[in-house]
Amino acid sequence: MDQPPRQWEKRGNIMANNSVWKRKSKDLGRPDGRQHPRALLYLPVEYGGNNPKALRLGHTSNLSSSGVMLTLRERLRIGQRINLSIFVSLGKDVEAIKVNSQVVWVGSDKDGSFRSGVKFIDLSANDRKKLEEFCEQD
């Protein structure tokens, strides 16, 4: 089993506080122009480019079977490929869903953070199963 990144411990052990990172609400309707339904989620993520030693932290804002909206401290580039780990609670365990992804849009928020729409490029069958299992939980 993958463990959450150590850096999360420095932020008040966010992983131990399920109410912070567990699903806030579920919106499985299809907003205009959406190919796949989105679930509104606040989940910790770890991401990086080609250098696995230069990992960074952020969180999800919503998640679907084909991609995710991330909230980050840095602006990513459209077309940039990232290695992404999304940490989810499956029963009593915390599992990492690992996926190679590509940035398809970027935006900024008034608080100085950045939003990035990311599509999944390479999601293994095992990680897809984890994602489906997580989304099916009540």
C-alpha positions in Angstrom: 0.0 0.0 0.0 1.2 3.5 -0.8 1.5 5.9 2.0 0.6 9.6 1.9 3.5 12.0 1.3 5.4 13.0 4.4 4.9 16.7 3.5 1.2 16.3 4.4 2.2 15.7 8.0 3.7 19.2 8.1 0.3 20.7 7.2 -1.4 19.4 10.4 -1.7 15.8 9.4 -4.4 16.4 6.8 -4.6 12.7 6.1 -5.8 11.9 9.6 -8.7 14.4 9.3 -11.1 12.6 7.1 -13.6 15.5 7.1 -11.0 17.7 5.4 -10.0 15.4 2.5 -12.9 13.0 2.2 -15.5 13.8 -0.4 -17.3 17.1 0.4 -20.2 16.4 -1.9 -21.2 14.3 -4.8 -22.4 15.9 -8.0 -22.8 13.2 -10.6 -25.0 15.3 -13.0 -23.5 16.2 -16.3 -22.9 20.0 -16.5 -23.0 21.5 -20.0 -20.2 20.3 -22.2 -19.0 17.6 -19.9 -18.2 14.2 -21.3 -18.0 12.5 -17.9 -19.8 13.3 -14.6 -17.7 15.1 -12.0 -17.6 14.4 -8.2 -16.8 17.5 -6.1 -13.8 16.4 -4.0 -11.0 17.7 -1.8 -8.3 15.1 -1.9 -4.5 15.5 -1.4 -2.3 15.1 -4.4 1.4 14.8 -5.1 2.7 15.7 -8.6 5.8 16.2 -10.5 7.4 16.2 -14.0 10.3 14.0 -15.1 12.2 14.5 -11.8 10.6 12.3 -9.1 12.7 14.1 -6.4 11.0 17.4 -7.1 7.4 16.4 -6.1 4.9 19.1 -5.2 1.6 19.1 -3.2 -1.9 20.3 -4.1 -5.5 19.1 -3.9 -8.3 18.1 -6.1 -11.4 20.3 -6.6 -13.4 17.7 -8.7 -12.7 14.3 -10.2 -14.1 12.2 -13.0 -13.1 8.9 -14.7 -11.1 10.8 -17.3 -9.5 13.7 -15.4 -9.3 16.0 -12.4 -9.3 19.7 -11.6 -6.3 20.5 -9.4 -5.7 23.5 -7.1 -2.0 24.2 -6.8 0.5 26.8 -5.7 2.1 27.1 -9.1 0.9 27.6 -12.6 1.3 24.6 -14.9 1.6 24.9 -18.7 -1.0 23.7 -21.1 0.3 20.5 -22.7 2.6 19.8 -19.7 2.7 16.2 -18.7 2.8 15.4 -15.0 3.0 12.3 -12.9 0.1 12.5 -10.4 -0.7 10.6 -7.2 -4.2 11.1 -5.8 -4.7 9.9 -2.2 -8.0 8.3 -1.5 -9.5 6.5 1.5 -10.6 2.9 0.8 -12.0 1.4 3.9 -9.4 1.9 6.7 -6.6 2.3 4.1 -5.2 5.2 2.3 -4.3 4.3 -1.3 -2.5 6.3 -4.0 -4.0 6.4 -7.5 -1.1 7.0 -9.8 -1.6 8.3 -13.3 0.4 10.0 -16.0 -1.6 13.1 -17.0 -1.6 16.1 -19.3 -2.7 19.7 -18.5 -5.5 20.8 -20.8 -6.4 24.2 -19.2 -5.1 26.6 -16.5 -6.7 29.4 -14.5 -6.0 31.5 -11.4 -7.9 32.3 -8.2 -8.1 35.5 -6.2 -6.2 33.9 -3.3 -3.1 33.4 -5.6 -3.6 29.7 -6.2 -3.9 28.2 -9.6 -6.4 25.7 -11.0 -5.5 23.2 -13.7 -7.7 20.9 -15.7 -5.8 17.6 -16.2 -6.7 14.7 -18.3 -5.6 11.1 -17.5 -3.2 9.8 -20.2 -2.2 6.4 -18.6 -4.3 5.0 -15.8 -3.5 1.3 -15.0 -6.4 -1.2 -14.6 -5.5 -1.5 -10.9 -5.6 2.3 -10.3 -8.9 2.6 -12.3 -10.4 -0.1 -10.0 -9.3 2.0 -7.0 -10.8 5.1 -8.5 -14.1 3.3 -9.2 -14.2 1.7 -5.7 -13.6 5.1 -4.1 -16.3 6.8 -6.2 -18.8 4.1 -5.3 -18.4 4.6 -1.5 -21.1 6.4 0.4 
